[in-house]
Amino acid sequence: MLVLPTGEAADSLGGDQFVFSPQAGWVVDLGKHFSLLPAIRYTTTFAEGEHAIPAHQLSAELGLVWAHPTGWWINYLGEVVRDFEQDDWDYNDAFSVGKMFGERFGVSVGYGTLERADPNATRDDFEWMLLFHYVMRVQVSD
């Protein structure tokens, strides 16, 4: 994920830095429509301005997804976060509903406490999120 600085940071309408948050994960099928999505993520900020709130976090995530053959899904995501800037631990969670358009591209709307999406959010702020998804397939040979 890449978050670009938008809005006026001095008025708390946007971040004053770029946020880069790569993630690696996999899918564990639990049945016809349910999957677990374990993942790890590192979040960092760069090109920080005067009003920036630096972030350097490592998180372990576990999502539970119900997916319908029409491409719709419902997701719950919990994550344990190690915050190196604040030298503490936290738990965040979010709920989302989304739709895939083809095999690789999707869009979802989420609500939760995933503070990495907004560097100006204070801890435990609930936020609405519009997320765009691109699925990269990795072929694993037996």
N, C-alpha and C positions, 0 to 999 in steps of 0.2 A: 504494500500500500504506500502511496505517496500522497501526502497532504500538502497543498500549496497555500502560502499565506494569502488570505483574502480578507476583505473588510478592513476597517481601521482598528488596529490593535490597541491604540490609546483609548478607544471607546469600548473596548471589550467585544468588538464585532468580528474578530478574527485573530489568528495567531501571528506572531511576528517572527516566524521561522518556518522552514520546511521540516516536515516529519517524514522519515523513511522507516518503513516497518515490514521487512521481509518475513515470510512465514513458510514453514515446511510442515506438511502433515500427510495423513493418509486416511483411507476409508475402511472401516470395519463393518461389513454387512451383518445385520442382526436378524434379517428376515426379508420378506417381500418388499416392505416399504420403509423399514427403519435402518438407520446406520449410526455408528459412533464415528466422530471425527476428532481423533487426538492430533494435536499440533504443538509446535513450539514457535515462538515469535520473538524477534528482537526489535525494539523500537528506539530510534535515536533522532535527535534534531540536529539541523545544521543551518548555516547562513542565518544565524540568529541576530535579530535586531534588538533595539533598546528595550522593547516590551516583551521580549521572548521569555518563555518558561522552559528551560532546557529539560529534555527527557532522555533518559538512558535506562531502559527496562528490558527484562527478560521474562517471558511468560510461558506457562504451560496451560494449554487450553483443552477442553473436552466438550465437544458439541454432540447433541442428540438431534437427529434429523428424521422427520417423516417426509417422504417424497412420493408424490403421486405421478403416475405415468404421463399425465398431461403436462408435466414440467413444473407444477406448483410444489412448493415445499414450505414446511414450518420448522423452525430451528430454535433450540435453546442452547446457549453457549455460556459455560462457566470458565473462568480463568484465574489462576493464581499468578500474581505478579510480584517479581522482585524489582524494586525501584532503587537503582544505584544512586540517583541524585538525592533522594530523601533518606536512603539507608533504611528502608523498611519493606514490609510485605503487605499485600492487599489482595482482596478477592473482588472480582468484577463479574457481572453477568448481563446477558442481553437476550432478548427474544426477537425473532424476525420472521417475516413472511416474504417469500420470493417466488420468482418465475424464471425458468430457463427459456431462452429463445434459441433453439437449436441445441447442439451438443456441448457447445463451449461458452456461450455468453448468457449471463443472467443478470437480473436486477432484484434487489430486495429492499424492504423498508424495515428498520429495526428500532427497538427502544431498549435502553439499558444504561449501564454505567461504564461503558468502555471508554474511559477517559482519554485513551491515546488518540481518539478521533477528533478531539478538541483540546489543544494544549492550554486554552484559557479556562477550561472547566475545573472546578474544584472537586476534590474527591467526593464521591457519592452523588454527584449531579447526575440526574437522569436526562438522557438526550435522545432525540429522534435522529436517525441516521438513514441516508439514502446510499446504498452500496451497489457498486457495479462489480460483477464477477466474471472472471475468465478462467476456464478450467484447462490446465495443461495436462495432457495425458502422458504418462510414463509407461513404456512397455517393459514389463519384467519377464525375463525368460525363465523357464523352468529348468 
